Amino acid sequence: MSSDLLVDLNDDLGGDEPPSNALDQLKLSPMGDKLWPPDDSNMSKSETDISKRLGEGSHLTWDHPYYDIARHQIVEVAGDDNFGRKVIVFNACRMPPHHELDHHKLLMYLKATLDQYVESDYTLIYFHHGLTGDNKPSLSWLRDAYREFDRKYKKNIKALYIVHPTMFIKTLLILFKPIISFKFGRKINYINYLSELEDIVKCDQLVIPTRVRDYDDKIRASLKPSVQDQLSPPRSPPLPNQQFGVSLSLWEVSFFQMEDVHLAAVILKTFLRELPEPLLTYQLYNDIVNFHNVDSGSQVGAIRTMLATLPEENYASLKFLIEFLVQVSAKSEINKMNNANLAVVFGPNLLWGQDAAMTLSAIGPINNFTRTLLDQHQEVFSP
């Protein structure tokens, strides 16, 4: 390793001289003494109960065991990527000063979030901009955090995207190379500009912090015009046979010729996610997010009233999709996809807000509405 890299790393950590041994850095800087007081309620909750409550998707109440961590919105779930994999986002700029954050509890919160998705393929996106000397965790914590995530977490992570990497983060990965497995190392990718994320996930479904967007605008503005044009190519009109990203009125495709059911499922979710407007339309967003306030005896009538406002092609597509998913659920003893699981998978692809920030807090209510659609499909769609 060149001495220049070690000097850059040492400067970033606030040291005066480059370390004599790079690996010694992994033993430095124990976590700050000022931690959150022990949370007794957390000790009485099983990991299963915590994961269940985290999965509700709505804002956590003040008495939730992870409320003091979740309120910073450091870790977020952001729908699916372009390959149908769940996306988990980590925002470095939202980390408070290290003496105001229990880093161990942050790690447990991240694990509890991942516990909901590690049984399937998933993607991690790390927005590095905003990590400073004030909020940067110690190297020893990073080392222990990597070791804390056992094979269960590393097996199904398909990619880790580091957005706006700096010399510090690149050098850090070199320092960690002796303890990072070869397979995991191949999953790490650098993203220099937000526009590059479009190949991975639709950026409008990510709640990208303003500081990160401003920083991206700044570095893009410093580029030559020819490079900027390459980063933001103009959108071309739909092709004659285009199936994705077009209105429902222009779409017709058959899945019956596909032999791989997983491929069909990914294509179906991708198609729904790339519609110009969600299948349930922006008009119904507020009604669906607040649907939990409707009395159980009035829910079927309320849903029928809402769906009656859908365009004809939306209603027909929704009816066909729900009836298909009901057939999938009927085989849940074999495929493990009951109504609850199907709602979690398809709910975020049926409805999202024009403001992505609203969508993340509404994933739970949207999934619950989708579950009700599946449970009450006969009454909802009866003539």
Solvent accessible surface area in square Angstrom, and as a share of the most:
residue,aa,sasa,rsa
1,M,113,0.50
2,S,60,0.38
3,S,77,0.50
4,D,101,0.52
5,L,39,0.19
6,L,24,0.12
7,V,56,0.32
8,D,61,0.32
9,L,1,0.00
10,N,11,0.06
11,D,90,0.47
12,D,64,0.33
13,L,63,0.31
14,G,65,0.62
15,G,31,0.30
16,D,142,0.74
17,E,133,0.60
18,P,70,0.44
19,P,25,0.16
20,S,120,0.77
21,N,74,0.38
22,A,19,0.15
23,L,77,0.38
24,D,61,0.32
25,Q,7,0.03
26,L,11,0.05
27,K,151,0.64
28,L,80,0.40
29,S,65,0.42
30,P,121,0.76
31,M,58,0.26
32,G,29,0.28
33,D,145,0.75
34,K,131,0.55
35,L,79,0.39
36,W,80,0.28
37,P,100,0.63
38,P,125,0.79
39,D,38,0.20
40,D,115,0.60
41,S,44,0.28
42,N,23,0.12
43,M,147,0.66
44,S,88,0.57
45,K,78,0.33
46,S,67,0.43
47,E,133,0.60
48,T,108,0.63
49,D,47,0.24
50,I,9,0.04
51,S,20,0.13
52,K,147,0.62
53,R,54,0.20
54,L,22,0.11
55,G,37,0.36
56,E,97,0.43
57,G,23,0.23
58,S,51,0.33
59,H,140,0.62
60,L,33,0.17
61,T,83,0.48
62,W,205,0.72
63,D,77,0.40
64,H,10,0.04
65,P,1,0.00
66,Y,9,0.04
67,Y,76,0.29
68,D,20,0.11
69,I,1,0.00
70,A,18,0.14
71,R,117,0.43
72,H,42,0.19
73,Q,83,0.37
74,I,1,0.01
75,V,8,0.05
76,E,17,0.08
77,V,30,0.17
78,A,2,0.02
79,G,5,0.05
80,D,10,0.05
81,D,7,0.04
82,N,38,0.20
83,F,105,0.44
84,G,14,0.14
85,R,45,0.16
86,K,27,0.12
87,V,0,0.00
88,I,0,0.00
89,V,4,0.02
90,F,32,0.13
91,N,0,0.00
92,A,0,0.00
93,C,15,0.09
94,R,57,0.21
95,M,10,0.05
96,P,17,0.10
97,P,48,0.30
98,H,69,0.31
99,H,77,0.34
100,E,83,0.37
101,L,1,0.00
102,D,18,0.09
103,H,2,0.01
104,H,100,0.45
105,K,18,0.08
106,L,1,0.00
107,L,10,0.05
108,M,46,0.20
109,Y,19,0.07
110,L,25,0.12
111,K,34,0.14
112,A,9,0.07
113,T,8,0.04
114,L,4,0.02
115,D,36,0.18
116,Q,57,0.25
117,Y,37,0.14
118,V,3,0.02
119,E,138,0.62
120,S,74,0.47
121,D,60,0.31
122,Y,3,0.01
123,T,0,0.00
124,L,30,0.15
125,I,1,0.00
126,Y,34,0.13
127,F,1,0.00
128,H,7,0.03
129,H,48,0.22
130,G,7,0.07
131,L,34,0.17
132,T,61,0.35
133,G,57,0.55
134,D,98,0.51
135,N,9,0.05
136,K,22,0.09
137,P,11,0.07
138,S,16,0.10
139,L,6,0.03
140,S,16,0.10
141,W,36,0.12
142,L,45,0.22
143,R,42,0.15
144,D,67,0.35
145,A,11,0.08
146,Y,35,0.13
147,R,141,0.51
148,E,72,0.32
149,F,27,0.11
150,D,80,0.41
151,R,174,0.64
152,K,92,0.39
153,Y,10,0.04
154,K,47,0.20
155,K,111,0.47
156,N,25,0.13
157,I,3,0.02
158,K,80,0.34
159,A,5,0.04
160,L,28,0.14
161,Y,24,0.09
162,I,6,0.03
163,V,0,0.00
164,H,7,0.03
165,P,21,0.13
166,T,57,0.33
167,M,94,0.42
168,F,13,0.05
169,I,14,0.07
170,K,78,0.33
171,T,0,0.00
172,L,11,0.06
173,L,40,0.20
174,I,69,0.35
175,L,1,0.01
176,F,12,0.05
177,K,149,0.63
178,P,88,0.56
179,I,46,0.23
180,I,28,0.14
181,S,57,0.37
182,F,158,0.66
183,K,160,0.68
184,F,27,0.11
185,G,32,0.31
186,R,176,0.64
187,K,42,0.18
188,I,34,0.17
189,N,56,0.29
190,Y,85,0.32
191,I,12,0.06
192,N,72,0.37
193,Y,39,0.15
194,L,15,0.08
195,S,33,0.21
196,E,53,0.24
197,L,0,0.00
198,E,62,0.28
199,D,112,0.58
200,I,12,0.06
201,V,0,0.00
202,K,50,0.21
203,C,14,0.09
204,D,108,0.56
205,Q,10,0.05
206,L,4,0.02
207,V,25,0.14
208,I,12,0.06
209,P,9,0.05
210,T,98,0.57
211,R,123,0.45
212,V,0,0.00
213,R,99,0.36
214,D,83,0.43
215,Y,64,0.24
216,D,6,0.03
217,D,87,0.45
218,K,147,0.62
219,I,40,0.20
220,R,44,0.16
221,A,76,0.59
222,S,92,0.60
223,L,44,0.22
224,K,149,0.63
225,P,102,0.64
226,S,67,0.43
227,V,53,0.30
228,Q,57,0.25
229,D,96,0.50
230,Q,139,0.62
231,L,30,0.15
232,S,58,0.37
233,P,92,0.58
234,P,128,0.80
235,R,212,0.77
236,S,91,0.59
237,P,106,0.67
238,P,79,0.50
239,L,125,0.62
240,P,134,0.84
241,N,129,0.66
242,Q,63,0.28
243,Q,52,0.23
244,F,68,0.28
245,G,35,0.33
246,V,5,0.03
247,S,49,0.31
248,L,20,0.10
249,S,77,0.49
250,L,121,0.60
251,W,58,0.20
252,E,150,0.67
253,V,64,0.37
254,S,59,0.38
255,F,54,0.22
256,F,184,0.77
257,Q,169,0.75
258,M,63,0.28
259,E,172,0.77
260,D,72,0.38
261,V,112,0.64
262,H,141,0.63
263,L,90,0.45
264,A,21,0.16
265,A,44,0.34
266,V,48,0.28
267,I,41,0.21
268,L,22,0.11
269,K,23,0.10
270,T,22,0.13
271,F,4,0.02
272,L,6,0.03
273,R,29,0.11
274,E,41,0.19
275,L,9,0.04
276,P,85,0.53
277,E,73,0.33
278,P,0,0.00
279,L,1,0.00
280,L,0,0.00
281,T,12,0.07
282,Y,61,0.23
283,Q,134,0.59
284,L,5,0.02
285,Y,14,0.05
286,N,100,0.51
287,D,76,0.39
288,I,0,0.00
289,V,29,0.17
290,N,75,0.38
291,F,9,0.04
292,H,115,0.51
293,N,109,0.56
294,V,47,0.27
295,D,98,0.51
296,S,93,0.60
297,G,71,0.68
298,S,59,0.38
299,Q,39,0.17
300,V,38,0.22
301,G,42,0.40
302,A,26,0.20
303,I,0,0.00
304,R,91,0.33
305,T,95,0.55
306,M,18,0.08
307,L,2,0.01
308,A,81,0.63
309,T,71,0.41
310,L,15,0.08
311,P,61,0.39
312,E,149,0.67
313,E,68,0.30
314,N,15,0.08
315,Y,71,0.27
316,A,57,0.44
317,S,37,0.24
318,L,0,0.00
319,K,65,0.27
320,F,141,0.59
321,L,10,0.05
322,I,0,0.00
323,E,64,0.29
324,F,91,0.38
325,L,2,0.01
326,V,33,0.19
327,Q,124,0.55
328,V,36,0.21
329,S,18,0.11
330,A,84,0.65
331,K,123,0.52
332,S,30,0.20
333,E,160,0.72
334,I,146,0.74
335,N,55,0.28
336,K,141,0.60
337,M,53,0.23
338,N,67,0.34
339,N,31,0.16
340,A,38,0.29
341,N,61,0.31
342,L,4,0.02
343,A,2,0.02
344,V,69,0.39
345,V,43,0.25
346,F,11,0.04
347,G,0,0.00
348,P,6,0.04
349,N,2,0.01
350,L,0,0.00
351,L,0,0.00
352,W,21,0.07
353,G,7,0.07
354,Q,147,0.65
355,D,68,0.35
356,A,16,0.12
357,A,53,0.41
358,M,89,0.40
359,T,14,0.08
360,L,27,0.13
361,S,32,0.20
362,A,4,0.03
363,I,24,0.12
364,G,4,0.03
365,P,20,0.12
366,I,0,0.00
367,N,16,0.08
368,N,91,0.47
369,F,1,0.00
370,T,0,0.00
371,R,99,0.36
372,T,21,0.12
373,L,0,0.00
374,L,2,0.01
375,D,65,0.34
376,Q,66,0.29
377,H,36,0.16
378,Q,131,0.58
379,E,86,0.39
380,V,4,0.02
381,F,16,0.07
382,S,49,0.32
383,P,171,1.08
